[in-house]
Amino acid sequence: MPAPPPPHSGARDVRLDLLRGAFVALMIFGHLGWRELVPHFRIGFATLAEGFFALSGATLGVVAARRAARGRSRPWELRLLWRGLWLYGANLLLVAAARALEGTRPFPAGYFARYWGDTPALWSWLSFDQPSVLNVLPRYALFLAVAPLALLALRHGARAALLAASIALWAANLLSHGGLVLPGFEGARAPYPCASWQLVFFVPLALAYPRPFAAARPGRARWQERALLAAALAAVLAAEVALRGPGLAAFGAWASRPLLGPLRLISLLAGALLLRWLVTRHRATLERWSGWLLVPYGVAALPAFLLHAPVVWAFLAVRPFDTHGGARKLAAAGVLLALLPLLRIPVVRRWLTP
């Protein structure tokens, strides 16, 4: 297997870019290729959203470790805080754009009044639970803003404490059936409650902080890796069989997407092990055949997500896309290709995610 870059070198780990790019590209294709904004690509119970948050946390941990080794943590962590605030502001602009479209096919007349009901006007703007595709970035922005505190804990050797706190917060929200919400910012039916979803961001961040993907293990320990892969494959296959049987709803909180039920987390871990093996063992092949598409999307994941939101609404406004799924999927593939030149322009990336 190819060895990863040294943990404190300045080189990017292309494997992380390939995986992030795959998650973001498939997420965008799913949003554009189908009229319903539901998960269309998954590994067992786990969906692309979990993978995106997990890879983002892991990438942040890798980069933070390299910055700390060079003594450049504080300015960069202030930049994380600024980026979180910027993304939240950018999402507010998209919310304003969506409201300006009320009365069109994407947002029929009275859409927002029905959506928000008796919610105070201020919170209908500031809430993380926005309609359409506007409910992911606010959570991501919050995690970025809190990340400097997590990185401070890691620099002071409190990795176990950070992991314990993250797991405890997730468990408390699961056991309270989603009772831990951010007042005003989240409602009782939050699609991605922060108390649950912080787990798939901060646990990978903490685990990846000491170094990126571990190097290949020597001879006698390789059976452990093979055993893990076999267990991962068995877990994913079991999840697929279960989903084709009684269905997701039959598992209740155990497979809840908002609460990140245990079955979903087991499936996410299994998928992560399989993808890690695939991208490590076949990195050169994946980079040669798909790197032209996936690496730019991995490097510019957040700009790509910001750019695709108005396109989702544009697709909803085109009447033939309601009845011609094939045309919509073809157009979605065209959008993925059309965004590539923009994502390769450094000034566009800096402006969208400074």
C-alpha positions, 0 to 999 in steps of 0.5 A, a space after each residue: 500500500 502507498 504510504 501517506 504523507 508525513 503527518 506534519 508535511 505541507 503536502 495534501 493527502 489526496 485521499 482525503 480530497 478524493 473522498 470529500 470530493 466524492 461525497 460532495 459531488 454525489 450530494 449535489 447530484 442527488 439534490 439536482 437529479 431528483 425532485 425530492 431532497 432525500 438521501 439517494 446514495 448511502 452505505 447501509 444506514 449511513 448517508 452522504 451527509 454523515 460522510 461529509 461531516 466526518 471527512 470534514 472533521 478528519 481533514 480539519 484534524 490533519 491540517 490542525 496537527 500540521 499547523 500546531 507542529 509549525 507553531 501557527 495554530 492561533 492565527 489559523 484558529 481565528 480564521 476558522 472562527 471567521 470562516 464559520 461566521 462567514 458561512 452562516 452569513 452566506 447562508 442568510 443571504 441564500 435564505 433572503 434569496 429564497 424568500 425573494 423567490 416566493 410566489 414562483 414554482 420553487 416556493 409557491 405563494 404563502 410557502 414561508 408563512 406555512 413553513 414557519 407557522 407561529 415562529 417569531 419573525 427574527 427566528 424564522 431568519 436566524 434559525 438553523 432549520 431553514 427549508 430546501 438545502 439551507 439547513 446544513 451550512 448553519 450547523 457546519 458553520 457552528 462546528 467551525 466556530 467551536 473547533 478552536 476550543 476543541 483544538 485547544 483541548 487537543 493541544 493540551 492533551 485532552 483528547 480523551 476528554 474531548 471524545 468523552 464530551 462529544 459522545 456524552 452529548 450525543 448519548 444525552 440527546 439520543 436518550 432524551 429523544 432529541 430534547 437538547 436543542 439550541 433555543 431559537 436556532 433549532 426546533 423540536 423536529 430539527 433535521 440535523 440537531 447539533 447535539 447529535 451531529 457534532 459527534 460525526 465532526 468532532 470525533 473524527 477531528 480528535 482521532 485524526 489530530 495526531 496524524 493522518 491515515 495510519 501507515 500500512 501495518 507491518 506483517 504480523 498486524 495485517 490480520 487485524 486490518 483484514 479482520 476489521 475489513 471483513 467485519 465492516 463488509 459484514 456490517 454493511 451487508 447486514 444493514 442492506 439486508 435489514 433495509 430491504 426487509 422491515 424498512 428503516 422506520 421499524 428500527 426507530 431511534 436505533 437508525 434515526 437520521 436526526 439523532 444518529 442512531 447506533 445502527 447508523 453510526 455502526 454503518 458509518 464506521 463500517 463504510 469508513 473502514 471500507 472506503 479507507 481501504 479502497 482509497 489507500 489500496 487503489 489511490 493511484 487508480 482512483 486519482 488517475 481516473 476520477 481525480 480530475 472531477 473529485 479532487 477539485 470538489 474535495 478541495 473546494 467542497 464548501 464553495 461547491 455546496 454554496 454554488 449549487 443551492 440556487 441551481 436547485 431552485 432553478 431546477 425546481 422552476 423548470 417544469 419539464 424536470 418534474 416529469 422527465 427524470 432522465 433529463 433532470 439527471 443529465 442536466 445535473 451531471 452537466 452542472 457538476 461539469 460546469 462548476 469545475 472551472 469555477 472551483 479551480 479559480 483560487 479567487 472564487 474559492 477564497 471569496 466564497 470560503 475565506 
